């Protein structure tokens, strides 16, 4: 996650350098890059999860992290947009290792404690996102390629740490054979459809994460256009969000699940996204953006709470498959979202027609409201049953 966050502040300028184009056209190209990244993750996440169910979590995690380091090195040297696109595609494949990482939690933690554990893992990701943009913003002042070199180095360090400290969490007797029919997005969804509650939660995650694509896709472009942010400012604001989100996920999620239950935590936390998106859509200063960050971060407790509910609803030998399905659903939103959000941003940010750079956040709000409605319906039905 540090590596992913590192490149965010410099991506607009790197695209502009390689394509020699304007900021809003760079946003469109950036959306296509994110599309390629997410497309590969969507296709390969179930396979990564399935391989971890067959061969164990440790070899899958370490292999993907090593290849991710090699990929960052390639992107650091990318002479053209074609090389950059190829690099982002490979990053998407290797980034699917989240499926194996989340499966480690399911292997080691009892069902009643998984909400807190998933929150801690999500908080670790948020912590990486705290450091990543901040370091990337500073490194970007020395050149647009510097953050990629740092990301490659950190990934290699991660491999070394994993070789020494990471122990296998999946015993041999709980492993299952690898089935290519199941180890793909369609196959994993078909398997999850056998559990109607799990399938419904997957759709909630889809709508919820689709709403978050506005921040992920246009943050740097929107901040530079609307408020004149530099790469450093972009990095600092993203890091602030990571700090607050990490606190909410790593600290508040476990306490909330313990006191109110995973279902209530998921339902009520998601409501905080409504005022956050409204503020962002009509933000007129960086101060208002910061306010939205603090409010919206509370919604981050929903995903680990949902993961806890879903993990308890599937067999122990299918945890990797479940996490692969979740990762694919997240990636699907990252396929659709960047294109929709960046195109909307571009349409409302040029010198023609209505000028409203915050328009993507209105789309986010609509998707979030749909997620809230579905979440309340499925959790209420489960409680009644």
Buried (B, 14 or more C-beta within 10 A) or exposed (E): BBBBBBBBBBBBBBBBEBBEBEBBBBBBBBBBBBBBBBBBBBBBBBBBBBBBBBBBBBEBBBBBBBBBBBBBBBBBEBEEBEBBBBBBBBBBBBBBBBBBBBBBBBBBBEBEBBBBBBBBBBBBBBBBBBBBBBBBBBBBEEBBBBBBBBBBBBBBEBBEEBEEEBEEBBEEEBBBEBBEEBBBBEBBBBBBEEBEBBBBBBBBBBBBBBBBBBBBBBBBBBBBBBBEBBBBBBBBBBBBBBBBBBBBBBBBBBBBBBEBBBBBBBBBBBBBBBBBBBBBBEBEEBEBBBBBBBBBBBBBBBBBBBBBBBBBBBEEEBBBBBBBBBBBBBBBBBBBBBBBBBBBBBBBBEEEEEEBBBBBBBBBBEBBBBBBEBBBEBBEEBEEE
